[in-house]
């Protein structure tokens, strides 16, 4: 009777050890995927910043940095739009602060066309 209990205990220990090893392997894969994703995002951000250094004047970059402090998602979309326009040849380099302001005002106009009706 003691031998069968020890065998059952050994089986349970082996099953628990297997479950823990599988859990650790899954965690390691998840962490590796997250690290790869973070590296890809960092590389994309570095590439974007490098292109912006080439396409924007220092004043325009500082304005964009201030916008990024307030609205990071809007600043990211502006950065991507500027890089896309410059790479396609639609914008002359470097983009000045005044032209960035006009781009921002055009974008703001398109965002503020919503009307509010009170009932």
N, C-alpha and C positions, 0 to 999 in steps of 0.2 A: 504494500500500500504506500509506503514512503517513497519507493522507487518511482511509482506512477505519478505521484505528486511532484517529485523532483523533475520528471520528464515533462510534465505539463508546465511547470514553472520555467524550465529551460526553453520550451517552445514559446511561451508568452514573452520571455526576455528576448528571444531571437526576433519575434514579430515586432516587438517595441523598438528594438535596435534598428530593424529594417525600416520601420516607419520614420524614425528620427533621421536616418540617413537620407531617405527620400525627401523629407522636409528640408533638410539642410541643402540638398542638391537643388531643390526648387528655389530656395531662397538665394542661393548663389547664382542661379540662372537669371532670376529677376533682378538682382543687384547688377549683374553684368550688363543686362539689357538697359537698365537705367543709366549706368555709367556710359555706355556707348551712345545712348540718346543725348545725354548731357554733353559729351564730347562733340557730337555732330552739331548741336545747337551752338556750342562755343565756337566751333570752326565757322559756322554760318555767320554768327555775329561778328567774328573777327574779319571775315571776308567783307561783310557789309560795311563795317567801320573803315576798313582800308579803302574801299571804293568811295565812301563818303568823304574821306580826307582828300581824295583826289578831285572830287566833283563839287565840294562845298568850300566856301570861304570860311575863315575862322569865326567870323561873326555869325554866319548862318549855322555853323556847327554848334556854337554856344547857344543859339536860340533853340535849336533842335534838342540840345541837352536839357534845357530848362523845360521844354514841353514834355520831355521824357520823364522828368521828375513828377509832373502833375498827372499826365495821362500816358503811361508807358505803351499801351496798345495803339493809341493814335500816333505816337511818335514812331513806332515800329512800322505802321502802315505808310506813314509819310516817307520814312527812309527807303522802304522797298519801292515806293512809287518813284522817288527821285532817281534811284539807281536804275530802275527799268527805263525811265525816260532818257537818262543820260546814255545808257548802253545802246538804246535804239537810235540815238542821235537827235532826239527831239529837243533836248536842252543843250545849250552851250555851256562849256565848262569854263571856269567854276561858277556855280550858282551863287549869286550874291544874297545878302540878307534881304534886300528889297524884293528880289524875285521870289525868295522863299516866303516872304510875307504875303505877296500876291497869291501864291499857290495856296497858302493857308486860308486866306480870305475866300478864295473860290471854293475850297473844300468846306469851309464853315457855312457859306451860303447854301450849298447843297444839303448840308445837314440841318439847317434851320428853316427849311421850307414847310415844315409841318405847321398846321394851324390848329388852334385849340378853340373849340366851341363850348361855350357854357350854356347849360340848360337851366 
